[in-house]
Amino acid sequence: MRRLGTEGWAGVAMMIVAVAVSLPVLLWDVPLRIPRPLWALVLVVALAAVVAVGVLSARRRASRAVLATAVVTVWVLVLTVPAMGLLHVLVVITAAVSVYVVPLSVSLAIAGTNTVVVLINNSLVSADSSEVLILTGFYLLIQLATIFSTATMLRERRMRTELARAHVDLQAAGILLEESARTAERLRISRDLHDLIGHQLTVLTLNLEAARHLGAGPGEEHVERADQVARTLLRDVRSTVDTLRDKGSDLETALTRMVDGVPGLAVEITVEEGLELDQERALALVRLAQEALTNTIRHAQAEHLSIDVSRRDGAVELRAADDGVGAREVRLGNGLRGLRERFEGLGGGVDVEGHEGFRVTGHLEAA
């Protein structure tokens, strides 16, 4: 179960305030311009719409339709209660939540129309124009303050998200660059071993073979022994060259380095003990983990991400799962599409699910 963050608690407090300013209308004999049961029904719709705006904020079209419902129903609530000034707090709430789903200019327009509604209601209640203007201006200023403070908070959250994504990309780029440099160095050393020592040992074994066939003599035993040593060394050099060429990456170290220091997200890395992969497969898994991590940071609103790499049914599988909001319909971006093609080229594939959190599974044929 996900913990309720700062924004969640702010939403809870906002709903408590909305209910608190509405209860007197329901419990006391406050005059209404519409039947009280109907007013109560409109209140329920308005509060449900406000909550739905926050829940559906990632789905733009639906959230904007719900926001429109919240704004209109709040207007009805305010205009049908002539003697409850505190009820105007509801328009402040709709202005605040609007920042999550519409541009700032639209939120300011909503605040303007809310102010007109407040002005009309105050004019119907009080004949003192100065009092009407003061109360109306007061609620306008509160709306502007909540709009700008919410917009600032969301901008800072986006900046933190982009900073985290840039951190992951930078770490991954460093890992890939270092691995490329190490691979180039291993290939250079393997070529040197093969070209210099390997060739010299080959020449030595040929000379010793020729000496051994020249006939018996006092040094024949030493020639035989030297020939065996030379052939053993040649096999060792060839084995070392093959190992240097085929040596893969330390996958667990690479993944741990990549996720180290990611702000606001707890990442758990598990790599099956003794798992050995060639460089191409290891780097493919690193890139898939990077893509899953950046998607979680940017879209999932998650607190925890687990990345597990293990052997399953003769293949190597990476499973990444977060505890975020998920999505009913998962659309693959260029990154995941490219990785799916890369995995298919290595005899595997990539699957993505978004029903309960964001889940990415990539599998490769073991080398």
N, C-alpha and C positions, 0 to 999 in steps of 0.2 A: 504494500500500500504506500502510495506516494505521500510524502509529508506536505503539509500546507505551508507554502512559502509566504514571503512578505506580501506579495500581491494578493494571494489567497485570503490572508487575514484581513487585508484592507477591504476586499470584497465582502467578507463576512460582516465587518463593522458597518459598511455602507448599507447592507441589507437590514441590519438591526436598526439603523437610523431611519430607514424608509418605513419599516414596520412601526417604529415608535411614534413617528409623526402621523401615521395613518390610524393607529388604534383609537385615539379620541373620537374620530369621526364614526367609527364602528360601534364604540361602547357608550358614547355620550349622546345626548339629544342635540346634536349639531344639525342646524338646518341644511338641507340639501336641495338641489334643483332637479335631482332625479331620484327614483326610489332607492332606498338604502341597499337592498339586495343587489340591484344592478350596479350600484357604485362599488360594492364589495367585489363583484365579479370583475369589473374593470380593473380594480386594484390587483387582483390575483394575476390577471393577464399582464399588467404592466410589470409587476415584480418578476414574473416568470420570463418575460421578454428581456429584462435587464440581465438576469442570470444567464439566459441563453446567448446574449451578446458576447459575454466572456468565454463561454464554452465553445461557441462557434467562430471565435475570432480568426482562426486559421482558414475558414471557408468564407471567402469574401462575399459571395453573392447571398448566401443564406444569412450571414451575420448582418448584412446591411438591411435586408428585408425585416429581420427581427428588430433591429435598431429603429427602423421607421415605426414599427408597431409600438415599441416602448415609448417613443417620443409622442405619438398621437394619443395613446391611452393616458399618459401623464397629463397632457393638455386637458383631456376630458376630466380627469380627477381634480385638477386645479380649478378649472372654470365652473365646476358644479358644486364647489364648497365655498360660499362667499365669506365665511368668517373664520378661516383657519390659515393665517399667514405662514405658520411653520410648514404647511404642506408644500410650500414653494421649494422646499429642499429637494423634492423629487425632480424638479427640472435641473437642479445642479447635478444630480446623480446621472441623468441621461446625458448631460453635456460631458461629464467625466468619462463615461464608458464609450462615448462615440469616438474618442481618440484612438481606440484600439482597432477600429474597423474602417474609418474614413479618413481622408486627408485633413490636415489641420484647418484648411480654409472651410471645409464643410462643417467641422465641429464649431467653428466660430459662427457660421451661418445658423446652426442649430441653436447656439447660445442667443443669437439675435432674435430668432423667432420665439424662443422660450421667454425672452424678456418682454416681447410684445404681449404674450399670453399673461404674464405676471402683471404687466401694466393694465391690461383690460380688467383682470380680476380685481386689482386694487382700486381701480376707478369705480367699479360697481359697488365697492364696499365703503369707500371713504370719499367725502366731498372735498377734503383738504388736498389740494394739488401738490403742495410742497411735501406732505407726508407720503403721497403716492409716489412722487419722483424719488424721494429718499429711499423708500423700501424697494422700489424697482431697481434703482441704481445699485443698492446693496447686493441684491441677488445677481445682478449682472456682473459685478466685480468678483463675487464668489465663483461664478461660472468661469470667468476668464482665468482666475487663479487656479482652479482645478484643471482646466484644459491645458494651460501652459505647464503646470507641474507634472501632469500625466504625460504630456508629450516629451518633456525633458527626461522623465524616467524611462520611457520607451526608447528614446534615442540612445541613452546610456546603455540600455540592455542590448540594443543592436550593436553598439560599438564593442561591448564585451564579447558578444557572439563572434563578431568579425575578428577580434583580437585572438580569441581561442582558435578559430579556424586557421588564421594566419600562422599561429604557433604550431599547429599540427602540420600544416603544409611545409613550414620551415624545417621542422624536425624530420619529416619524411624526406625532404629534399637532401638534407644533410646525410641521412642514412644511405640513400641511394648513391649520393656522390662518393661517400667513403667506401661503399661496397664496390663501386665501379673502379675506384683507385686501387683497392686491395686486389680486385680481380686482375687488373692490368699488371700489378706487381707480381702476382702469382704466375701469370702467364709468361712474364719476362723471365722469372727465375726458372720456370719449367723449361723454357726454350734454351736458356743458358746451360742448364744441366744436361739436356738432351744433346745440344750441339757440341758442347765442350767435353764434359766428362764422359757422356755416353759414347761419343765418337772415339775418344781416346781409349776407353775401355774395350771397345769393339776391335780397334787396331791391336791392342795388347793381347786380346784373346786369340786373334788370328796369328800373331807372331808366336805365341806360346804353343798354339796348335801345330804350327810348322816346325817348331823346335822339338816338339814331342815326337814327330814323325821322322826326325833325322836319324833316329836309332838310339839304342841303349848307351848309357854312359853314366859317369859318376853323378851327374846333376839331373838325371831323369826324374828322380823322385821330387826334387824341388820344383822342376818345371811343371810336373803334374799338379803339385799343390798350388803353385802360383796360378795355373790355369783355372783351377776350381775357385780360388779366391776372386779372380778377375770376373768369372762368369756370375758368381754370387753378387758381386758389386754391380755388375751390369743389370741384373734383375732388380736389385734394390733401387738403382737410379730410375729405371723405367717405371717401377711401382710408385716412387716418389713423384715423378713427373705426372703420372695419371692421377694421383691423389691431389696434387696442386691444381690440375686442370678441372677436376670434378668437385672440388671442395665447395660446399654450399655456405649460406649465411647462417649466423646464429640467430634464428628466428625470434626466440623469446627475448633476447637482448634488444633486437631491433624494435620489436613491438613495444617493449617496456620503455625504451627511450622515446619513442614517438608519442606516447600518451603521458609522459612525465610532465607534470606542471600544467595540465589542462585545467583552467579555472572553472568552477561550478559544476564539474562532472566527475563522479567517482568511476574509474575504469578498472576492471579486474581482468587480468591477462592470465590465461591458463594454456600451456603448451605441453602436450604429452611428452613424458620423459623418454629420451632416447630417439626422438623423432629426427630423422636426417633427411634433408631435401637438397636438391641441386640448386644452384643460384637462381635459375630462371623461375622455378616454382616458388622458391622462398620469396623472391621479390614480387611475384604476382600476389601472394598472400598478404604481403606488407601493403601493397597498393589497395587491395580490397579492404583491409582493416582501416586504412586511411580514409577511404571513401565512406565507409560505414560511420566512422567517427565524425567526420565533417558533417554528414547528413544529420546525425544525432544532435550535434551542436546547433545547427542552423534551424532545424525544423521540429525536433521531437519534444522540446521542453522537458527533457529527461533529467534525472538526477543520478542514474546509475547505468553503466554500459558494461556488459560482459563480453569478452572475446575469447573463444575457446578453439584451439587447434588440436586435432587428434586424427588417428586413423579410424576409418569406418568402412567396413565392407570392401577392404582392399584399396581404398582411396584415402587421400588426405583431405580433411574437411575443416573449413573455418566457419564458425557460427558466431555471429555478432547479434546481440539482442539488448535493447534498452527498455526502460520502464516509462517511456514517454507517451504522448497522446495517440500516436499511430495515425492511420489514415484508411478510410474505406477503400479508396482507389489509389493504388501506387503507380506513379508514372516515373519511368526510369529516365534520368538525365543522361547527358552525354558521358559522364564519368562511369556510371554503372553499365551503360550500354557498351562502352569500350572495354570495360573489364569482363563483361559477359563474353564478348568476342575473343578476348585474350584467353580466358579460361577454356572456351570451347576449342581453341587452337591447341591447348595442352591436354585435350581429351576429357574435359570436365564441363562445368557450367556454373551459373550463378542464379540463385532464386531469391526473391524479395517478397516479404509479407509486411502488412501494416495494420492488421486487425487489432492486436494487443501489443502496442509498442511497435517499434520498427525493427524488423529482423532480416538479416542478410546471411545467406548460406552459400558458400562457394566450395566446390569440391574439384579435386584434381586427381588424375591417375598418378599413382606413386611411381617414381622414376625407377 
